[in-house]
Amino acid sequence: MNQTANATGGQAYTEVRFYASVASFVLLAFFNLVLDSAILTDGRLRSQARFVLLFHLLLSGVTYFGLSGTFYLLVYSEAPVSVPGCLALLLLLMTSGSTILVTLTMMALDRFLAICHPLAYDAFCNPRRVWACGSLAWLISLVIPLILVSQDEQHGGSRTTTCSSSNLHSSHNKRGAFKIFLICSCTALILYSYAKILVEGKRLGVLNRRNTRAWRTIAMHGAQLVVYIVPAFINFTLQLVAQAGCLRESARELFEVVNFAFFSLAQCLGPVIYGLRKEELWEVTSRRVPAIFWEVKGTLEWLAPGPEPPPGPEAEAERATSPLETSSLA
């Protein structure tokens, strides 16, 4: 078995990673086409930050899984690739993966500003600024991959190579440190945003036992965040345990590929379920593809709405003043 196959967990495991990436790409590509086209063609949706950020989340997700499938296909087939071509693929792969996490962070900050500072949020948000913020996520995500890839300009090499992450001459520990730094920074911002949202919800009297929709929305956000963050920490922990001699290399590789396959499916489904829970987007997509989307309506109804608040002036006031009740925490 060659060095490239070993670097990615063995040729058999590379095949599993390839099929997991392709399956996630195909599934997400379909929903990406339907949901993103709905956002782009509906003036109401494309002028709101939460839908624009959802557009970028879906786009970065489908880009990541498409590039991931291409990368593992090249590794599995041991196809010769030019060094610049391999580095470009790794650059795009790391950028799209980082964009997913950065976009999730911007979505949390967007809801924090909308709920805790509504006047400033309304004054700031216009269609041009909203789309600029979405593009900013890609630029921010490009910084760390550029730092890692730029170090390879100082290294010579053959004109062709078998593509793998080992083509990056920066050390594995350095790449891991950058990755953990990005994840921890984004996680801190997301937790801060939702802590402030919870405090504001308590202050307004919105987060009570009756408002099950708000609690389910918060739970959905937490679950979506977990499926993007936990895999990196699992792999990091497995590497530390293996380096300490407490875990065989073959067992570590097996755990890593199971981790990759399981969370790939969860990551591709998360944005879809999350997006379809938004009432405005659901209305547009269900009119365009009614046969498919009404099939999943029962599941989404279980995930989204709670019991209706009792009629009366108090309930109407709660509904009118509750961003947590009337819109998803996107």
Sequence and secondary structure as in RCSB ss.txt:
>XXXX:A:sequence
MNQTANATGGQAYTEVRFYASVASFVLLAFFNLVLDSAILTDGRLRSQARFVLLFHLLLSGVTYFGLSGTFYLLV
YSEAPVSVPGCLALLLLLMTSGSTILVTLTMMALDRFLAICHPLAYDAFCNPRRVWACGSLAWLISLVIPLILVS
QDEQHGGSRTTTCSSSNLHSSHNKRGAFKIFLICSCTALILYSYAKILVEGKRLGVLNRRNTRAWRTIAMHGAQL
VVYIVPAFINFTLQLVAQAGCLRESARELFEVVNFAFFSLAQCLGPVIYGLRKEELWEVTSRRVPAIFWEVKGTL
EWLAPGPEPPPGPEAEAERATSPLETSSLA
>XXXX:A:secstr
  HHHHHTT HHHHHHHHHHHHHHHHHHHHHHHHHHHHHHH HHHHTSHHHHHHHHHHHHHHHHHHHHHHHHHHH
HHT EEEHHHHHHHHHHHHHHHHHHHHHHHHHHHHHHHHHHSHHHHHHH  HHHHHHHHHHHHHHHHHHHHHHHH
GGGG    SEEE  GGGS S HHHHHHHHHHHHHHHHHHHHHHHHHHHHHHHHHT SSTT HHHHHHHHHHHHHH
HHHHHHHHHHHHHHHHHHTTSS HHHHHHHHHHHHHHHHHHHHHHHHHHHHTSHHHHHHHHHHSHHHHTTTHHHH
HHHS      SSHHHHHHHHT HHHHS   
